Amino acid sequence: MNILSIKDVAKIGREKPLFTGVTFGLNEGDKAALIGRNGTGKSTLLSVIAGVLTPDEGNVVINKESGVSYLPQNPVFNKEDTIRSHIFKSETPALLKIRKYMEACALMETDHCEKTEKLFAEAGAEMDRAELWNYESRISSVLTTLGIDNLDKKMGELSGGMVKKVSLAQVLVEDTKLLLLDEPTNHLDISTITFLQDYLAETKRSVLMVTHDRYFLDAVCNHIYELNRNKVKLYVGNYSAYLEKKEIESEIEENTERRIESVLRFERDWLLRGPCARGTKAKARIQHDMALINREKFHDPEGFSFHVEGRRLGGKILEIKNISKSFKDAAGEKKVINDFSYTFSRGDKIGIFGNNGSGKSTLLNLITGRLVPDSGTVSAGENTAIAYYEQNPQFKNQDMTVLEYVKEAAEVMKTADGTELSAALFLEQFGFEGRIQHSPLLSLSGGERKRLFLVRLLLSNPNFLILDEPTNDFDIFTMNVLERFLMDFKGCLLVVSHDRYFMDKVSDSLFIMEEDGSISGYAGKCSEYIEYKKQLDSEKEAQKKLLRAEKAASAVQTASASAPAPAKKKRSFKEQKEFESLEEEIALLEEKMTALESEMSGTDYEKVRIAGEEYKKTEELLAGKYERWEVLAELE
């Protein structure tokens, strides 16, 4: 079934068209991504499809029966709304029926009359027909999976990561067949990203998203739409398939460029020989040559890379000794960092891994002196030049232009091979091209400010880089530039990022933020640790099953040993048959619990909820069977 049809859609930007003639569609179950450089209009196109913006040309048609759920980059919410009321604001058919029923309930309390009773009965019948009585429990199940357990908490009290999780839960539980997701992984921790990745890969809903998370793209998408040169082009397959096709495409375009340049050299020689240009054929030939000269030339957006000359690091780089930090909240005092020590060596490239709220940014702020530890010390060497990329940088003078701000750090950057890059050229490689270099800082978007802050940091030529979520507002092509720089960087690097692909490329080892505030180390890549953690969790689950079986066996042995032999009675024929039957029933129930445990780890929330309820019932039934078995086991 066709879910989405887009025909000849165009949108004009501030200076030029963002995209024109965009035509494509999605069928039920398609998983597609929009990729392209910053400023090409990916988010704008997604907003047009969602109906938030009106296209300048063309039209968007969404199947009436499918419905659409839209997750913007920066979710809009009322700070005074509770999580529950925020989610129930959606205008989907299911939630409209639920609201109608809740309004009827409220009326019954204040105006109990025949008309109200009729409204109440009709609303209840609608709930029955749509099977919506367990809808809120479905929402609670999703929120619990995402780590949100208090539905009465106000939205204004939530962190940025938690707001994103609630908004994500909202679109996941809506009864729609089309999901439009704009940077869904931003501000989420890696465990939540993994959960979302599994959900989207398995769901039957159609998905169109904008994301720079390349592992995510690879695991979820079967269509890649590249927005480039104001047009959208389809590449069938996941992100890896897209890269392979782009490589072949680039080779063909490069060869075509060489052939055209060869033709133009020959034609130039022909013109210089002075043939008669008055004839019709000669004029047509000249016009053809001019068309070749004025053609749109091939440009590889990923071709730029650089590495700096670099400052020398001294013998002592950075020493952390026994630092601890606690914070007080409504629940009391929580130790975020507990007695952590580490001495950095030359060339250390370390990623920090942990869930939201585990203390990653706190650790960075302690190291850079933004926070003072409750105990312990942090000391840097004399030659250590630290540059700290913060998540939300502030600019003192917002009237400065982009170029002036960057030139304060350096007019040029000297690369390791001696080449000098001007500040203007360096800005271009990070998406600041043309007029924007002369725009005041005040006019920049939040994402543009973050990128500009990073450009200035790199131009300052540090030898110790500390980066807190540097990739949230970068496109894939700009991230490639940053990754190449960091891979060649000769100094030390400490980075927090939820982008697994980025972390795998730039870090060699990890600091793991544990729940008790301790920090452990892992010598390996981020993706390797995730697999290692999955294996550990699987082993823990197997150990729990073993302990449960041992406990049951121990209970049986205790029951058998506690009964004195002379007092034993013989089982009747009926009891013997029951005893034999119980052994079979217990074995079957244990198998059922194992199967239910597997279902409870899935991503279909309704199935997870049903499996959880069935698991509880089965566990209670099994306990009763064990108890009866113990009684019969005492008999001979």
C-alpha positions as CSV (number, residue, x, y, z in Angstrom):
1,M,0.0,0.0,0.0
2,N,1.3,3.5,-0.9
3,I,1.7,5.6,2.2
4,L,3.3,8.8,0.9
5,S,3.5,10.5,-2.5
6,I,5.5,13.7,-3.1
7,K,5.2,15.4,-6.5
8,D,7.4,18.2,-7.9
9,V,7.9,19.8,-4.4
10,A,10.1,22.9,-4.2
11,K,11.1,25.3,-1.4
12,I,13.1,28.5,-1.6
13,G,15.7,29.3,1.1
14,R,17.0,32.6,2.3
15,E,19.3,33.1,-0.6
16,K,18.5,30.4,-3.2
17,P,16.2,27.4,-3.8
18,L,16.8,24.6,-1.2
19,F,15.3,21.9,-3.5
20,T,13.2,21.8,-6.6
21,G,11.2,19.1,-8.4
22,V,11.4,16.6,-5.6
23,T,9.4,13.6,-6.5
24,F,9.3,10.2,-4.6
25,G,7.1,8.0,-2.6
26,L,7.0,5.5,0.3
27,N,5.2,2.2,0.5
28,E,4.1,0.4,3.6
29,G,7.1,-0.9,5.5
30,D,9.7,1.2,3.6
31,K,12.5,2.5,5.8
32,A,14.1,5.5,4.2
33,A,16.6,8.2,5.2
34,L,17.3,11.7,3.8
35,I,21.0,12.5,3.8
36,G,23.0,15.5,2.6
37,R,25.2,18.4,3.7
38,N,24.0,20.9,6.3
39,G,21.9,23.6,4.6
40,T,20.6,21.5,1.7
41,G,17.1,21.5,3.3
42,K,16.7,18.0,4.8
43,S,14.8,19.2,7.9
44,T,12.9,21.6,5.7
45,L,11.7,18.9,3.4
46,L,10.7,16.7,6.4
47,S,8.7,19.6,7.8
48,V,7.0,20.1,4.4
49,I,6.0,16.4,4.4
50,A,4.8,16.7,8.0
51,G,2.6,19.7,7.0
52,V,4.4,22.1,9.3
53,L,5.7,24.1,6.3
54,T,3.9,24.8,3.0
55,P,5.8,24.0,-0.2
56,D,6.4,26.8,-2.7
57,E,5.5,24.4,-5.5
58,G,4.2,20.8,-5.8
59,N,2.2,18.7,-3.3
60,V,2.5,16.1,-0.7
61,V,-0.2,13.4,-0.3
62,I,-0.3,11.1,2.8
63,N,-2.7,8.1,2.7
64,K,-5.7,9.1,4.8
65,E,-5.9,5.7,6.5
66,S,-2.2,5.7,7.5
67,G,-1.8,8.8,9.6
68,V,1.6,10.4,10.3
69,S,3.7,10.9,13.5
70,Y,6.4,13.6,13.4
71,L,9.4,14.0,15.7
72,P,11.2,17.3,15.1
73,Q,14.8,18.0,16.1
74,N,13.7,20.2,18.9
75,P,10.3,19.0,20.3
76,V,7.8,21.7,21.3
77,F,6.1,21.3,24.7
78,N,4.4,23.2,27.5
79,K,6.6,23.3,30.5
80,E,3.6,23.0,32.8
81,D,2.3,19.8,31.1
82,T,2.9,16.5,32.8
83,I,4.5,13.7,30.7
84,R,1.0,12.0,30.6
85,S,-0.8,15.1,29.4
86,H,1.9,15.9,26.8
87,I,1.6,12.4,25.3
88,F,-2.2,12.5,25.3
89,K,-2.3,15.8,23.4
90,S,-1.8,13.9,20.1
91,E,-4.7,14.1,17.6
92,T,-4.6,10.4,16.5
93,P,-7.9,8.5,16.3
94,A,-7.1,6.4,19.4
95,L,-6.2,9.3,21.6
96,L,-9.3,11.3,20.5
97,K,-11.5,8.3,21.5
98,I,-9.7,8.1,24.9
99,R,-10.1,11.9,25.5
100,K,-13.8,11.6,24.6
101,Y,-14.2,8.8,27.2
102,M,-12.2,10.8,29.8
103,E,-14.4,13.9,29.2
104,A,-17.5,11.7,29.6
105,C,-16.2,10.3,32.9
106,A,-15.6,13.9,34.1
107,L,-19.2,14.9,33.1
108,M,-20.6,11.8,34.9
109,E,-19.1,13.1,38.2
110,T,-20.6,16.6,37.9
111,D,-23.8,16.1,35.8
112,H,-25.3,12.6,36.2
113,C,-28.2,12.8,33.8
114,E,-29.7,10.7,31.0
115,K,-27.8,12.6,28.3
116,T,-24.5,12.2,30.1
117,E,-25.1,8.5,30.6
118,K,-25.7,8.1,26.9
119,L,-22.4,10.0,26.1
120,F,-20.6,7.8,28.6
121,A,-22.1,4.6,27.2
122,E,-21.2,5.6,23.6
123,A,-17.6,6.6,24.6
124,G,-17.2,3.3,26.4
125,A,-18.5,1.3,23.4
126,E,-15.9,3.1,21.2
127,M,-13.2,2.1,23.6
128,D,-14.4,-1.5,23.4
129,R,-14.5,-1.5,19.6
130,A,-11.0,0.0,19.3
131,E,-9.6,-2.2,22.2
132,L,-8.2,0.9,23.9
133,W,-8.6,-0.1,27.6
134,N,-4.9,-1.0,27.8
135,Y,-3.6,1.9,25.8
136,E,-2.1,3.8,28.8
137,S,-0.4,0.7,30.0
138,R,1.2,0.4,26.5
139,I,2.4,4.0,26.9
140,S,3.8,3.2,30.4
141,S,5.5,0.1,29.0
142,V,7.3,2.2,26.3
143,L,8.3,4.9,28.8
144,T,9.6,2.3,31.3
145,T,11.7,0.8,28.5
146,L,13.1,4.3,27.8
147,G,13.8,4.9,31.6
148,I,10.8,7.2,32.3
149,D,8.7,6.0,35.2
150,N,7.0,9.1,36.6
151,L,4.2,10.1,34.2
152,D,3.1,13.0,36.6
153,K,6.5,14.8,36.3
154,K,6.3,18.2,34.5
155,M,7.9,18.5,31.1
156,G,9.8,21.7,32.3
157,E,11.6,19.6,34.9
158,L,13.1,17.2,32.3
159,S,16.6,17.3,30.8
160,G,17.0,17.7,27.1
161,G,17.7,13.9,26.8
162,M,14.5,13.1,28.7
163,V,12.4,15.5,26.7
164,K,13.6,13.7,23.5
165,K,12.8,10.3,25.1
166,V,9.2,11.4,26.0
167,S,8.7,12.9,22.5
168,L,10.1,9.7,21.0
169,A,7.7,7.6,23.1
170,Q,4.8,9.8,22.0
171,V,5.4,9.0,18.3
172,L,6.1,5.4,18.9
173,V,2.8,4.7,20.7
174,E,0.6,6.7,18.3
175,D,-1.6,4.6,16.0
176,T,-0.1,5.8,12.7
177,K,1.6,4.0,9.8
178,L,4.2,6.7,8.9
179,L,7.0,8.0,11.1
180,L,8.9,11.2,10.2
181,L,11.9,11.4,12.5
182,D,14.4,14.4,12.4
183,E,17.7,13.4,14.1
184,P,16.0,10.9,16.4
185,T,19.2,9.8,18.0
186,N,20.4,13.3,19.2
187,H,20.6,13.6,23.0
188,L,19.8,9.9,23.5
189,D,22.2,7.5,25.2
190,I,23.6,4.5,23.4
191,S,21.3,1.9,25.1
192,T,18.2,4.0,24.0
193,I,19.6,4.3,20.5
194,T,20.1,0.5,20.3
195,F,16.5,0.0,21.5
196,L,15.1,2.5,18.9
197,Q,17.3,0.9,16.2
198,D,15.8,-2.6,16.9
199,Y,12.3,-1.2,17.1
200,L,12.5,0.6,13.7
201,A,14.2,-2.4,12.0
202,E,11.3,-4.7,13.1
203,T,8.2,-2.5,12.9
204,K,5.8,-2.7,9.9
205,R,5.4,1.1,10.0
206,S,7.0,3.2,7.2
207,V,9.9,5.4,8.3
208,L,11.4,8.5,6.7
209,M,14.2,10.0,8.8
210,V,17.1,12.5,8.9
211,T,20.0,11.2,10.9
212,H,23.8,11.3,10.9
213,D,24.2,8.0,12.9
214,R,25.7,5.7,10.3
215,Y,25.4,2.5,12.2
216,F,21.7,3.4,12.7
217,L,21.3,4.1,8.9
218,D,22.9,0.8,8.1
219,A,20.8,-1.3,10.4
220,V,17.4,0.3,9.7
221,C,17.2,1.7,6.2
222,N,16.5,0.1,2.9
223,H,16.3,3.3,0.9
224,I,18.7,6.3,1.0
225,Y,17.6,9.6,-0.6
226,E,20.5,12.0,-1.1
227,L,19.6,15.7,-1.2
228,N,22.3,17.3,-3.3
229,R,22.4,20.1,-5.9
230,N,18.8,21.0,-5.1
231,K,17.6,17.5,-6.2
232,V,16.8,14.2,-4.4
233,K,18.3,11.0,-5.8
234,L,17.3,7.5,-4.6
235,Y,19.9,4.8,-3.7
236,V,18.3,1.5,-3.0
237,G,19.8,-0.4,0.0
238,N,21.3,0.6,3.3
239,Y,24.1,3.1,4.0
240,S,26.9,0.7,3.1
241,A,25.2,0.0,-0.3
242,Y,24.9,3.8,-0.8
243,L,28.6,4.3,-0.2
244,E,29.5,1.6,-2.7
245,K,27.2,3.1,-5.3
246,K,28.6,6.6,-4.6
247,E,32.1,5.4,-5.1
248,I,31.3,3.9,-8.5
249,E,29.3,7.1,-9.4
250,S,32.2,9.3,-8.4
251,E,34.7,7.3,-10.5
252,I,32.3,7.6,-13.5
253,E,31.9,11.4,-13.0
254,E,35.6,11.9,-12.6
255,N,36.3,10.0,-15.8
256,T,33.6,12.0,-17.6
257,E,35.2,15.2,-16.3
258,R,38.6,14.1,-17.7
259,R,37.0,13.3,-21.1
260,I,35.2,16.7,-21.3
261,E,38.5,18.5,-20.4
262,S,40.2,16.6,-23.1
263,V,37.5,17.6,-25.6
264,L,37.7,21.2,-24.5
265,R,41.5,21.3,-25.0
266,F,41.1,19.9,-28.6
267,E,38.3,22.5,-29.3
268,R,40.4,25.3,-27.9
269,D,43.2,24.4,-30.3
270,W,40.7,24.3,-33.1
271,L,39.5,27.8,-32.2
272,L,43.1,29.2,-32.0
273,R,43.9,27.9,-35.5
274,G,41.3,30.4,-36.7
275,P,38.8,28.4,-38.7
276,C,35.9,30.3,-40.3
277,A,33.3,30.7,-37.6
278,R,30.7,32.3,-39.8
279,G,29.2,29.0,-41.0
280,T,26.2,27.5,-39.3
281,K,28.1,24.3,-38.4
282,A,31.0,26.3,-36.9
283,K,28.6,28.4,-34.8
284,A,26.8,25.3,-33.5
285,R,30.2,23.8,-32.6
286,I,31.1,26.9,-30.6
287,Q,27.8,26.9,-28.8
288,H,28.3,23.3,-27.9
289,D,31.8,24.1,-26.5
290,M,30.3,27.0,-24.4
291,A,27.7,24.6,-23.0
292,L,30.5,22.2,-21.9
293,I,32.5,25.1,-20.3
294,N,29.5,26.3,-18.4
295,R,28.4,22.8,-17.2
296,E,27.8,22.0,-13.6
297,K,31.2,20.5,-12.6
298,F,31.7,17.4,-10.5
299,H,32.5,18.1,-6.9
300,D,33.3,15.5,-4.3
301,P,31.9,16.8,-0.9
302,E,34.0,14.4,1.1
303,G,37.4,15.2,-0.5
304,F,38.7,17.6,2.2
305,S,41.0,16.5,5.0
306,F,43.7,18.1,7.1
307,H,45.9,17.7,10.1
308,V,47.7,20.4,12.0
309,E,51.4,20.8,12.8
310,G,50.5,20.4,16.5
311,R,52.0,21.7,19.8
312,R,54.5,19.6,21.7
313,L,53.3,17.8,24.8
314,G,55.5,17.7,27.9
315,G,56.4,14.8,30.2
316,K,53.4,15.5,32.4
317,I,50.1,15.8,30.5
318,L,47.2,15.5,32.9
319,E,46.9,13.8,36.2
320,I,43.6,12.9,38.0
321,K,43.9,11.7,41.6
322,N,41.1,10.3,43.6
323,I,38.4,12.8,42.5
324,S,34.8,12.4,43.8
325,K,31.7,14.4,43.2
326,S,28.2,14.2,44.7
327,F,25.0,16.1,44.0
328,K,21.8,16.5,46.1
329,D,18.3,16.0,44.6
330,A,14.8,15.2,45.9
331,A,15.9,11.6,46.6
332,G,18.9,12.7,48.7
333,E,22.6,12.8,47.9
334,K,23.9,10.9,44.8
335,K,27.6,10.1,44.2
336,V,28.2,10.8,40.5
337,I,32.0,10.3,40.5
338,N,33.5,8.0,43.1
339,D,37.3,8.0,43.8
340,F,38.5,8.2,40.2
341,S,42.2,8.4,39.2
342,Y,44.0,8.4,35.8
343,T,47.3,9.7,34.4
344,F,47.1,10.5,30.6
345,S,49.9,9.4,28.3
346,R,50.9,10.9,25.0
347,G,48.4,9.9,22.2
348,D,45.6,8.7,24.5
349,K,42.3,8.8,22.7
350,I,39.5,7.8,25.1
351,G,35.7,7.8,24.7
352,I,33.4,8.1,27.7
353,F,30.5,5.6,27.7
354,G,27.4,5.7,29.9
355,N,23.7,6.4,30.0
356,N,22.2,9.9,30.3
357,G,22.6,11.2,33.8
358,S,25.6,8.8,34.5
359,G,28.0,11.7,35.0
360,K,29.8,12.0,31.7
361,S,29.6,15.8,31.4
362,T,30.3,16.1,35.1
363,L,33.6,14.3,34.6
364,L,34.6,16.7,31.8
365,N,33.7,19.7,33.9
366,L,35.8,18.4,36.8
367,I,38.8,17.9,34.5
368,T,38.5,21.3,32.9
369,G,37.9,23.2,36.2
370,R,34.2,24.1,35.5
371,L,33.4,22.1,38.6
372,V,35.4,21.6,41.8
373,P,35.7,18.0,43.1
374,D,34.5,17.2,46.6
375,S,37.8,15.5,47.1
376,G,40.9,14.7,45.0
377,T,42.9,16.8,42.5
378,V,43.2,17.5,38.8
379,S,46.5,18.9,37.5
380,A,47.7,19.7,34.0
381,G,51.3,19.9,32.7
382,E,52.9,23.2,31.7
383,N,52.8,22.5,28.0
384,T,49.3,21.0,28.0
385,A,46.9,23.3,25.9
386,I,43.4,22.1,26.6
387,A,40.5,23.0,24.3
388,Y,37.0,22.1,25.6
389,Y,34.0,21.8,23.3
390,E,30.9,22.3,25.4
391,Q,27.4,21.2,24.4
392,N,25.9,24.7,24.6
393,P,28.7,27.3,24.0
394,Q,28.1,31.0,24.8
395,F,29.4,34.0,22.8
396,K,30.4,37.2,24.7
397,N,30.1,39.6,21.7
398,Q,27.3,38.5,19.4
399,D,27.7,41.5,17.1
400,M,31.0,40.0,15.7
401,T,30.8,38.4,12.3
402,V,31.5,34.7,11.9
403,L,34.8,35.4,10.2
404,E,35.9,37.9,12.8
405,Y,35.1,35.5,15.6
406,V,37.3,32.7,14.0
407,K,40.1,35.1,13.2
408,E,40.4,36.0,16.9
409,A,41.8,32.4,17.4
410,A,44.0,32.4,14.2
411,E,44.2,34.0,10.8
412,V,45.5,30.8,9.3
413,M,46.0,27.2,10.2
414,K,49.3,25.6,9.4
415,T,49.0,21.9,8.5
416,A,51.5,19.2,9.2
417,D,52.8,19.3,5.5
418,G,53.4,23.1,5.8
419,T,50.3,24.2,3.9
420,E,48.5,27.2,5.3
421,L,44.7,27.3,5.3
422,S,43.0,30.7,5.7
423,A,40.3,31.1,8.4
424,A,37.8,31.7,5.5
425,L,38.7,28.4,3.7
426,F,38.7,26.5,7.0
427,L,35.2,27.8,7.7
428,E,34.0,26.6,4.2
429,Q,34.9,23.0,5.0
430,F,32.6,23.1,8.0
431,G,29.6,24.5,6.1
432,F,30.1,28.2,6.5
433,E,30.2,29.3,2.9
434,G,29.6,32.7,1.2
435,R,27.5,35.4,2.9
436,I,27.2,33.6,6.2
437,Q,30.9,34.3,7.0
438,H,30.0,38.0,7.2
439,S,26.8,37.5,9.2
440,P,26.7,38.4,12.9
441,L,26.9,35.6,15.5
442,L,23.4,36.7,16.7
443,S,21.9,35.5,13.4
444,L,23.2,31.9,13.7
445,S,21.0,28.9,14.6
446,G,21.9,26.8,17.6
447,G,23.5,24.1,15.4
448,E,25.5,26.7,13.5
449,R,26.8,28.2,16.7
450,K,28.0,24.8,17.9
451,R,29.8,24.1,14.6
452,L,31.4,27.6,14.7
453,F,32.6,27.0,18.2
454,L,34.3,23.8,17.2
455,V,36.0,25.5,14.2
456,R,37.5,28.1,16.5
457,L,38.7,25.5,18.9
458,L,40.5,23.5,16.2
459,L,42.1,26.8,14.9
460,S,43.5,27.5,18.3
461,N,45.9,24.5,17.8
462,P,45.4,22.6,21.1
463,N,47.3,19.5,22.1
464,F,44.6,18.1,24.4
465,L,41.0,18.1,23.0
466,I,38.0,17.5,25.2
467,L,34.8,17.1,23.2
468,D,31.3,16.9,24.7
469,E,28.8,15.7,22.1
470,P,30.5,17.4,19.1
471,T,28.5,15.5,16.4
472,N,24.9,16.4,17.2
473,D,24.5,19.2,14.6
474,F,26.9,17.9,11.9
475,D,26.0,16.2,8.7
476,I,27.8,13.0,7.6
477,F,30.1,14.8,5.2
478,T,31.3,17.4,7.8
479,M,31.7,14.6,10.4
480,N,34.1,12.8,7.9
481,V,36.2,16.0,8.0
482,L,36.3,16.0,11.8
483,E,37.0,12.3,12.0
484,R,39.9,12.5,9.7
485,F,41.3,15.3,11.7
486,L,40.9,13.5,15.0
487,M,42.4,10.2,13.6
488,D,45.5,12.1,12.6
489,F,45.6,14.3,15.8
490,K,48.9,13.7,17.7
491,G,47.7,15.1,21.0
492,C,45.3,13.6,23.6
493,L,41.6,13.2,23.1
494,L,38.7,12.8,25.5
495,V,35.3,12.6,23.9
496,V,31.7,12.0,24.8
497,S,29.4,11.0,22.0
498,H,26.4,8.8,21.4
499,D,27.4,8.2,17.8
500,R,28.9,4.7,17.8
501,Y,30.4,5.0,14.3
502,F,32.2,8.2,15.3
503,M,33.4,6.7,18.6
504,D,34.8,3.6,16.9
505,K,36.8,5.8,14.5
506,V,38.3,8.3,16.9
507,S,38.8,6.5,20.2
508,D,40.9,3.5,21.1
509,S,39.6,2.8,24.6
510,L,36.7,3.7,26.9
511,F,35.9,5.1,30.4
512,I,32.8,3.3,31.5
513,M,30.5,5.3,33.9
514,E,29.1,2.8,36.4
515,E,25.8,3.2,38.3
516,D,27.6,3.5,41.7
517,G,29.8,6.4,40.5
518,S,32.9,4.4,39.8
519,I,34.6,4.5,36.5
520,S,36.1,1.4,34.9
521,G,38.2,1.1,31.8
522,Y,37.7,-1.0,28.6
523,A,40.6,-1.5,26.1
524,G,38.7,-1.6,22.8
525,K,36.1,0.1,20.5
526,C,32.6,1.3,21.5
527,S,30.9,-1.3,19.3
528,E,33.1,-4.1,20.8
529,Y,32.0,-3.0,24.3
530,I,28.3,-3.0,23.4
531,E,28.7,-6.6,22.2
532,Y,30.7,-7.5,25.3
533,K,28.0,-5.9,27.5
534,K,25.2,-7.9,25.7
535,Q,27.2,-11.1,26.3
536,L,27.5,-10.2,30.0
537,D,23.8,-9.4,30.3
538,S,23.0,-12.8,28.6
539,E,25.3,-14.6,31.1
540,K,23.7,-12.8,34.0
541,E,20.2,-13.9,32.8
542,A,21.5,-17.5,32.4
543,Q,22.9,-17.3,36.0
544,K,19.5,-16.1,37.3
545,K,17.8,-19.1,35.6
546,L,20.4,-21.5,37.1
547,L,19.9,-20.0,40.6
548,R,16.2,-20.3,40.3
549,A,16.5,-24.0,39.3
550,E,19.0,-24.6,42.1
551,K,16.6,-23.0,44.6
552,A,13.8,-25.2,43.4
553,A,16.0,-28.3,43.6
554,S,17.2,-27.3,47.1
555,A,13.6,-26.8,48.2
556,V,12.8,-30.4,47.0
557,Q,15.8,-31.8,48.8
558,T,15.0,-30.0,52.0
559,A,11.4,-31.2,51.9
560,S,12.6,-34.8,51.3
561,A,15.3,-34.7,54.0
562,S,13.0,-33.1,56.6
563,A,10.4,-35.8,56.5
564,P,11.3,-38.7,59.0
565,A,11.4,-42.0,57.2
566,P,9.1,-43.9,59.6
567,A,6.3,-41.2,59.3
568,K,6.2,-41.5,55.5
569,K,2.9,-42.6,53.9
570,K,2.5,-44.3,50.7
571,R,1.0,-42.4,47.8
572,S,-2.4,-43.6,46.6
573,F,-2.8,-44.6,43.0
574,K,-4.4,-41.2,42.3
575,E,-1.6,-39.3,44.1
576,Q,1.1,-41.3,42.2
577,K,-0.5,-40.3,38.9
578,E,-0.7,-36.7,40.1
579,F,3.0,-36.8,41.2
580,E,4.1,-38.0,37.8
581,S,1.9,-35.5,36.0
582,L,3.4,-32.7,38.2
583,E,6.9,-33.4,37.0
584,E,5.8,-33.1,33.4
585,E,3.8,-29.9,34.1
586,I,6.7,-28.3,36.0
587,A,9.1,-29.0,33.1
588,L,6.6,-27.5,30.6
589,L,6.0,-24.4,32.8
590,E,9.8,-23.8,33.1
591,E,10.1,-24.0,29.3
592,K,7.2,-21.6,29.0
593,M,8.9,-19.1,31.3
594,T,12.1,-19.3,29.2
595,A,10.1,-18.6,26.1
596,L,8.2,-15.7,27.8
597,E,11.6,-14.2,28.9
598,S,12.6,-14.1,25.3
599,E,9.4,-12.4,24.2
600,M,9.8,-9.8,27.0
601,S,13.1,-8.7,25.4
602,G,11.4,-7.8,22.1
603,T,10.4,-4.3,20.8
604,D,6.6,-4.9,20.2
605,Y,5.3,-3.3,23.3
606,E,1.9,-4.9,23.3
607,K,3.6,-8.3,23.1
608,V,6.0,-7.4,25.8
609,R,3.2,-6.3,28.1
610,I,1.1,-9.5,27.4
611,A,4.3,-11.7,27.9
612,G,5.0,-9.9,31.2
613,E,1.5,-10.5,32.5
614,E,1.6,-14.2,31.4
615,Y,5.1,-14.6,33.0
616,K,3.8,-13.4,36.3
617,K,0.8,-15.8,36.2
618,T,3.1,-18.7,35.1
619,E,5.5,-18.0,37.9
620,E,2.7,-18.1,40.5
621,L,1.3,-21.3,39.0
622,L,4.8,-22.9,39.0
623,A,5.3,-21.9,42.6
624,G,2.0,-23.8,43.4
625,K,3.0,-26.8,41.4
626,Y,6.4,-26.9,43.3
627,E,4.6,-26.7,46.6
628,R,2.2,-29.6,45.8
629,W,5.2,-31.6,44.4
630,E,7.0,-31.2,47.7
631,V,4.0,-32.5,49.6
632,L,3.7,-35.5,47.3
633,A,7.5,-36.1,47.3
634,E,7.3,-36.7,51.1
635,L,5.1,-39.7,50.4
636,E,6.5,-43.1,49.2
